[in-house]
């Protein structure tokens, strides 16, 4: 994944840190869940977004990201396998 894409996504996540958010996944599997207190970290090329209190999490292989959009306080992450994650 390009460093610029990674940097822009992380900058937007910083604004949402420790806030309550909804994560939606669309594609061949659709999900929607609430994080009461967002936290995130990157290890190697994996971004993990989680709720520290509830143990709910989502891990994204950043090498699979081919496009992203940051608009209206939302991050849309497009992955290779026809999946879109909305934070």
Secondary structure, 3 states (H helix, E strand, C coil): CCHHHHHHHHHHHHHHCCCCEEEEEECCCCEEEEECCEEEEEECCEEEEEECCCCCEEEEEHHHEEEEEEECCEEEEEECCCEEEEC
